[in-house]
Amino acid sequence: MPVTIRKAVKEDCTRMMELIKELAVYEKEPDAVTVSFDHFEEQGFGQKPIWWAYVADVDGRVEGFALWYIRYSTWKGTRLYLEDLLVTEKMRGHGIGKLLFDRLIEECKEQKYSGMMWQVLDWNTPAINFYKKYPEVNIDDGWLNGSINFD
């Protein structure tokens, strides 16, 4: 099964939103996705994009994606923040997640970012085990997440 990892294009947004909703169900938050399609599309492909993504294309269908944005650390400098790494349930176990994650590592090196960060739920053992396959990965248990919502 040939898998093509490529930069997302505007036409991928519909499928990416489907996968985002699939991820919300998997993470036991099926009603948590409140972003509108228009906002999502504009923020990725408008005049001032704030997120970018690679998609995994299998036979012309997006079966996974990695979406990121840039953050700045006063301690480390410019870093890639991986917001979502998702492979459809039926395509898991075929190495697609590794292809996407490896491409993000390349992106960091190409852009000379100081590193990459992400979050993983403490109960998501398959994801934690995936990340731990990379010897350079650190899973930090010393931070708590804070947020404030305005919607």
Backbone bond lengths (Angstrom), bond angles and torsions (degrees), N, CA, C in turn:
res aa  C-N    CA-C-N  psi(-1)  N-CA   C-N-CA  omega(-1)  CA-C   N-CA-C  phi
1 M - - - 1.443 - - 1.528 108.38 -
2 P 1.328 118.17 111.23 1.464 120.15 179.42 1.527 111.49 -75.66
3 V 1.321 115.41 132.47 1.462 122.79 177.93 1.519 107.54 -117.45
4 T 1.322 116.82 129.35 1.455 121.66 176.36 1.526 108.20 -110.50
5 I 1.322 116.06 124.02 1.461 121.21 173.54 1.524 106.26 -97.64
6 R 1.334 115.51 122.31 1.460 119.87 -177.69 1.517 109.32 -143.58
7 K 1.331 115.16 161.80 1.467 120.09 174.78 1.522 108.45 -63.62
8 A 1.309 116.03 140.10 1.460 120.66 176.59 1.528 109.69 -66.61
9 V 1.312 115.02 147.10 1.466 122.33 173.62 1.535 107.72 -119.46
10 K 1.310 115.32 164.32 1.462 121.21 -175.82 1.531 111.91 -52.21
11 E 1.316 116.31 -38.10 1.464 120.89 -178.41 1.528 112.89 -65.90
12 D 1.321 118.07 -14.10 1.471 121.60 178.16 1.527 112.28 -81.67
13 C 1.312 118.17 -12.41 1.471 121.20 -172.17 1.525 113.33 -59.00
14 T 1.331 117.73 -40.20 1.468 119.54 -179.81 1.522 110.36 -60.05
15 R 1.318 116.76 -48.19 1.465 119.96 -179.73 1.531 111.02 -67.26
16 M 1.325 116.91 -38.32 1.461 119.59 178.95 1.526 110.55 -62.33
17 M 1.316 118.22 -40.46 1.466 120.71 177.37 1.528 111.25 -63.45
18 E 1.327 117.15 -37.18 1.465 119.99 175.48 1.529 109.92 -60.06
19 L 1.321 116.06 -43.29 1.466 120.36 -178.68 1.531 111.51 -70.85
20 I 1.326 117.20 -33.94 1.467 120.39 176.57 1.531 109.17 -62.23
21 K 1.319 116.55 -41.93 1.466 119.89 177.74 1.522 111.04 -66.80
22 E 1.335 117.38 -35.80 1.465 121.20 175.38 1.527 109.92 -62.77
23 L 1.324 116.67 -41.27 1.465 121.29 178.28 1.524 110.59 -63.63
24 A 1.326 117.71 -41.59 1.463 120.85 179.43 1.531 110.89 -60.87
25 V 1.313 117.06 -39.56 1.461 120.67 177.02 1.526 109.64 -64.30
26 Y 1.326 117.17 -45.94 1.467 121.75 179.22 1.530 110.89 -59.26
27 E 1.339 116.36 -38.76 1.465 120.46 -178.18 1.527 112.44 -86.32
28 K 1.335 115.88 14.06 1.465 123.03 174.88 1.524 113.02 63.64
29 E 1.327 116.43 32.01 1.467 123.47 177.94 1.525 109.68 -133.48
30 P 1.335 118.69 57.62 1.464 120.77 -171.89 1.526 114.97 -61.85
31 D 1.319 118.19 -23.01 1.461 120.53 -178.73 1.524 113.04 -103.62
32 A 1.312 117.81 9.25 1.461 121.43 -173.46 1.526 113.61 -82.38
33 V 1.313 118.99 -17.49 1.469 120.73 -179.35 1.528 108.07 -78.78
34 T 1.336 115.74 108.27 1.460 120.49 -178.18 1.526 112.72 -115.64
35 V 1.320 117.60 -6.23 1.461 120.27 179.63 1.526 109.50 -65.89
36 S 1.316 116.38 138.56 1.464 119.38 177.49 1.530 109.06 -80.02
37 F 1.312 115.48 155.89 1.451 120.17 177.69 1.522 110.56 -59.73
38 D 1.334 117.32 -44.47 1.466 120.95 -178.26 1.525 111.43 -60.90
39 H 1.321 116.66 -41.63 1.464 120.31 178.67 1.527 110.49 -65.16
40 F 1.314 116.23 -45.98 1.461 121.45 179.02 1.523 110.44 -56.33
41 E 1.311 116.28 -49.99 1.463 121.83 -178.22 1.532 111.27 -63.81
42 E 1.314 117.05 -44.70 1.465 121.50 -179.16 1.534 111.48 -62.65
43 Q 1.311 116.65 -40.81 1.462 120.10 -177.17 1.528 112.71 -72.61
44 G 1.325 116.58 -18.65 1.463 119.86 176.33 1.518 114.11 -98.92
45 F 1.338 116.43 -27.20 1.461 119.05 -172.53 1.520 114.08 -135.20
46 G 1.322 117.59 13.53 1.456 121.21 177.11 1.523 110.93 -81.86
47 Q 1.317 115.87 -160.98 1.465 120.83 -177.53 1.522 113.02 -68.12
48 K 1.323 117.27 -30.73 1.467 121.02 -179.86 1.526 109.91 -129.84
49 P 1.331 117.50 77.05 1.475 119.79 -178.44 1.536 111.21 -59.19
50 I 1.317 114.56 142.21 1.469 118.74 175.56 1.528 112.14 -117.94
51 W 1.321 116.83 -5.63 1.460 119.91 173.05 1.521 109.88 -135.51
52 W 1.327 114.55 156.73 1.457 122.80 178.00 1.512 107.30 -136.20
53 A 1.313 116.42 162.77 1.464 119.22 -178.80 1.514 111.10 -153.54
54 Y 1.317 113.90 152.15 1.457 122.40 164.71 1.513 106.24 -108.32
55 V 1.318 115.81 143.34 1.457 120.45 175.52 1.523 109.25 -117.76
56 A 1.321 113.86 152.68 1.464 121.34 173.78 1.522 107.13 -102.46
57 D 1.312 115.64 112.49 1.456 122.89 -177.00 1.526 108.60 -101.24
58 V 1.318 115.41 120.67 1.463 121.50 178.31 1.522 106.94 -121.48
59 D 1.316 115.96 112.66 1.469 121.24 179.99 1.532 112.26 52.92
60 G 1.341 116.21 41.84 1.451 120.80 176.24 1.517 115.36 81.35
61 R 1.319 117.85 6.66 1.475 121.58 -179.61 1.523 109.14 -123.74
62 V 1.326 117.18 132.60 1.459 121.43 177.27 1.522 108.53 -73.35
63 E 1.332 115.47 118.09 1.464 121.84 -178.55 1.529 112.46 -113.19
64 G 1.314 115.83 4.09 1.454 120.14 176.58 1.509 109.90 -176.69
65 F 1.323 115.43 164.69 1.459 119.64 176.31 1.519 110.52 -158.49
66 A 1.315 114.45 160.41 1.462 123.21 171.60 1.517 106.23 -128.54
67 L 1.331 116.66 117.63 1.455 122.29 -178.38 1.518 108.71 -111.47
68 W 1.347 115.68 133.22 1.450 119.70 -177.85 1.512 112.05 -139.82
69 Y 1.305 114.13 166.92 1.455 121.81 170.26 1.518 107.84 -142.32
70 I 1.319 116.64 173.92 1.452 121.48 -176.85 1.527 108.43 -101.06
71 R 1.321 115.44 135.58 1.461 120.48 174.72 1.517 108.26 -127.25
72 Y 1.291 114.87 162.18 1.453 119.33 -179.62 1.521 109.94 -120.21
73 S 1.298 116.31 129.93 1.460 122.91 176.13 1.519 108.82 -107.31
74 T 1.318 115.94 127.70 1.468 118.60 177.45 1.520 111.48 -67.36
75 W 1.314 117.35 -17.04 1.464 120.90 177.87 1.524 112.31 -93.24
76 K 1.349 116.66 -34.77 1.469 120.30 -170.93 1.524 114.78 -117.05
77 G 1.330 119.10 -15.32 1.462 121.19 -177.98 1.517 111.46 92.59
78 T 1.321 116.04 -152.63 1.461 122.44 -174.49 1.524 110.77 -74.25
79 R 1.336 115.01 129.95 1.462 120.91 -177.32 1.533 109.34 -135.94
80 L 1.302 115.52 149.67 1.458 121.54 173.17 1.523 107.21 -84.95
81 Y 1.328 116.64 131.34 1.461 120.36 175.40 1.521 108.25 -109.82
82 L 1.313 115.50 114.56 1.465 122.23 178.73 1.519 108.69 -81.32
83 E 1.315 115.90 109.14 1.465 120.88 -179.36 1.523 110.89 -79.27
84 D 1.327 117.15 -47.92 1.466 120.82 -179.06 1.516 110.42 -143.42
85 L 1.307 115.28 135.20 1.468 123.43 169.13 1.517 104.81 -126.15
86 L 1.321 115.95 115.66 1.454 119.99 -173.91 1.519 110.83 -138.94
87 V 1.304 115.33 135.66 1.466 122.49 170.61 1.526 105.73 -125.91
88 T 1.317 116.47 135.02 1.462 119.80 -179.14 1.524 109.88 -55.80
89 E 1.313 114.34 149.90 1.461 119.74 -176.19 1.533 111.98 -55.43
90 K 1.322 117.22 -42.20 1.467 120.18 -177.19 1.525 113.07 -68.66
91 M 1.352 117.22 -20.00 1.464 120.29 -177.33 1.527 113.20 -103.51
92 R 1.328 117.55 0.39 1.461 119.66 178.33 1.525 109.52 -67.00
93 G 1.321 115.09 147.03 1.459 120.24 179.51 1.514 113.80 90.50
94 H 1.338 117.32 4.57 1.461 121.68 179.96 1.526 113.04 -107.43
95 G 1.327 117.11 9.93 1.460 120.70 177.41 1.519 115.01 84.33
96 I 1.326 117.19 7.08 1.463 120.35 -178.09 1.526 111.05 -68.78
97 G 1.310 117.60 -42.07 1.465 120.65 177.64 1.514 111.47 -58.87
98 K 1.316 116.54 -41.40 1.467 120.48 178.34 1.520 111.08 -64.09
99 L 1.329 117.04 -41.86 1.465 119.64 177.96 1.529 111.42 -60.57
100 L 1.326 116.43 -42.68 1.461 120.34 179.38 1.531 111.08 -66.87
101 F 1.321 117.06 -46.12 1.461 121.10 -177.93 1.529 110.55 -65.01
102 D 1.320 116.28 -41.86 1.471 119.86 177.75 1.529 111.08 -62.45
103 R 1.342 116.41 -36.56 1.470 118.86 178.42 1.522 111.04 -66.66
104 L 1.320 117.25 -35.37 1.463 120.47 176.55 1.527 111.38 -66.34
105 I 1.314 116.88 -38.52 1.467 120.55 176.17 1.523 109.41 -60.93
106 E 1.332 116.47 -43.48 1.472 120.59 176.52 1.524 110.75 -60.47
107 E 1.337 116.88 -43.40 1.464 121.55 179.30 1.538 110.23 -58.03
108 C 1.310 116.15 -44.62 1.471 120.24 178.66 1.527 110.96 -59.60
109 K 1.304 116.04 -44.40 1.467 120.01 -178.98 1.528 110.94 -68.12
110 E 1.333 116.92 -42.52 1.466 121.01 179.71 1.532 111.20 -61.58
111 Q 1.329 116.78 -39.61 1.464 121.56 -177.32 1.535 112.29 -88.55
112 K 1.333 115.77 -3.31 1.468 121.82 -179.09 1.529 112.41 60.71
113 Y 1.343 116.02 37.56 1.459 120.77 173.51 1.521 108.27 -72.33
114 S 1.314 116.35 154.44 1.465 120.09 -179.08 1.524 111.83 -79.69
115 G 1.322 118.41 -9.73 1.456 120.49 178.42 1.516 111.65 165.16
116 M 1.325 113.97 -170.85 1.459 122.11 -178.65 1.521 107.42 -135.32
117 M 1.324 115.50 142.71 1.457 121.36 178.28 1.520 109.64 -130.14
118 W 1.326 115.73 157.27 1.456 122.23 175.85 1.511 108.01 -164.74
119 Q 1.307 115.80 173.94 1.457 122.62 174.71 1.516 108.20 -120.98
120 V 1.322 114.83 152.33 1.455 120.53 174.31 1.526 107.05 -141.51
121 L 1.318 116.00 135.81 1.459 119.90 179.50 1.523 110.38 -64.70
122 D 1.326 117.30 139.80 1.463 120.69 -174.87 1.523 113.75 -65.84
123 W 1.334 117.87 -18.19 1.463 120.36 177.64 1.535 112.75 -93.50
124 N 1.326 117.55 -4.83 1.469 121.39 -176.02 1.533 109.56 -86.47
125 T 1.304 115.10 71.12 1.469 122.01 -176.60 1.523 113.28 -56.71
126 P 1.346 120.27 -42.02 1.464 118.40 178.59 1.529 112.38 -59.48
127 A 1.331 117.63 -41.28 1.462 120.37 179.44 1.526 110.74 -68.09
128 I 1.322 116.94 -44.01 1.471 120.29 179.09 1.521 110.12 -59.62
129 N 1.308 117.08 -44.79 1.471 120.52 178.94 1.528 111.18 -64.11
130 F 1.337 117.32 -36.80 1.464 121.01 176.25 1.521 109.87 -59.09
131 Y 1.324 117.09 -51.79 1.465 120.56 -177.61 1.528 112.14 -63.98
132 K 1.307 116.32 -35.76 1.472 119.93 -177.77 1.532 112.77 -69.22
133 K 1.326 117.83 -11.64 1.467 120.59 175.39 1.524 111.56 -69.06
134 Y 1.335 116.39 -18.42 1.465 121.76 178.07 1.529 107.74 -92.31
135 P 1.341 117.84 115.05 1.472 119.54 -174.71 1.529 113.88 -61.46
136 E 1.314 117.82 -24.58 1.458 120.20 -178.38 1.533 113.63 -85.26
137 V 1.330 118.45 -4.45 1.463 122.39 -177.60 1.523 110.90 -79.27
138 N 1.321 115.23 135.94 1.462 122.58 172.86 1.521 108.00 -116.28
139 I 1.313 116.79 129.00 1.456 121.75 173.21 1.526 105.89 -103.55
140 D 1.319 115.95 111.47 1.459 122.39 -173.83 1.516 110.27 -92.16
141 D 1.318 116.97 123.20 1.458 120.24 177.97 1.525 112.11 -103.05
142 G 1.314 116.94 11.31 1.450 120.25 -174.52 1.515 115.53 -95.84
143 W 1.344 118.72 4.46 1.453 120.95 -176.35 1.519 110.37 -120.15
144 L 1.306 116.48 145.36 1.448 122.53 172.47 1.522 107.91 -109.79
145 N 1.310 117.44 145.59 1.454 121.24 -179.15 1.515 110.89 -85.78
146 G 1.296 116.30 138.69 1.452 121.77 173.97 1.518 108.94 -120.58
147 S 1.311 117.07 148.75 1.464 120.41 177.00 1.516 109.75 -157.22
148 I 1.301 113.96 162.03 1.462 121.99 172.33 1.522 105.88 -141.22
149 N 1.317 116.00 133.75 1.456 120.55 -177.02 1.523 109.98 -112.53
150 F 1.334 115.67 141.81 1.451 121.23 179.62 1.515 112.67 -118.91
151 D 1.313 118.48 21.05 1.464 119.57 179.54 1.498 112.28 -113.26
